[in-house]
Amino acid sequence: MSTSLRIGLGVLLAVACAPARAGEPAPASAEVYGAWSFYNNMGWGAYYQGNLSLARDRFTHAIEYIRPYQKEYPRLMSRSCHDLTRVLCAQGKFSDAEPMAKWVVEARDHDPRTREDVMFDSIYLLAVVYRKIDRDADAVPLLRRAVALEEKHLGPGDARVALTLKELADAEARSGALAEADGHYRRAVAIHKRYSAMNLDLADALAARAGVLEKLGQATHADLLAQEAGKIREEAEGLPRLADHMTTPLATRTVRPEAR
């Protein structure tokens, strides 16, 4: 991490955690929200235009503006910090994003007004960050929470649950929890098969489970699953993934770890 970036993130975290200045007059709520949303919306405008440096600058301005009033408006602070974290992830700066992503989860966990879709976004993004910096063991409890939230709101048989189950199993496998990973891969496979036998997400889950079974000493079963995955990939080549056609009321997933 560059010195300037380290200093900048240190300042932002200090900003996020600092109390409001004593004796500072609080403006009307409409004034606070209007000024904050101006910077935050400009941040998203820059983000969608692909100008990540400008997006980062605008979200930083939103954070700096709301800092003196964060006691009265804690959700605006956590929102801008979360948005800035997404920009850092889009820039590939996952190690830099980790402390702020962790702070957002903690802040939202302590706010009883946090909606569950907002909580899902926060814990899922932190899990992605942990996986990207090879801290899969830290991602596991977050992904378990994410699965529970999706099952609650989407139903246990939804294909989006299968995607998160596969990510959970990936993290468990990489952290050495092979039996748990096998069980979650098995669930993901079963859900995907209810939708389509020619599904690239199904092939990914089958292949990943085959790798775990190989490590568990079940070579014959692993080979059968690997062959099944290969056949699906051949026949489904060029087809869109099932999840590409889905939207979810729970989360907008702009970052996913690559398949491992």
Buried (B, 14 or more C-beta within 10 A) or exposed (E): EEEEEEEBBEEBBEBBEEEBEEEEEEBEEEEBBEBBEBBBEBBBEBBEEEEBEBBBBBBBBBBBBBBBBBEEBBBBBBBBBBBBBBBBBBBEBBBBBBBBBBBBBBBBEEBEEBEBBBBBBBBBBBBBBBBBBEBBBBBBBBBBBBBBBBBEBBEEEBBBBBBBBBBBBBBBBBBEBBEBBBBBBBBBBBBBBEBBEBBBBBBBBBBBBBBBBBBBEBEEBBEBBBEBBBBBBEEBEEEEBBBEEEEBEBBEBEBEBEBE
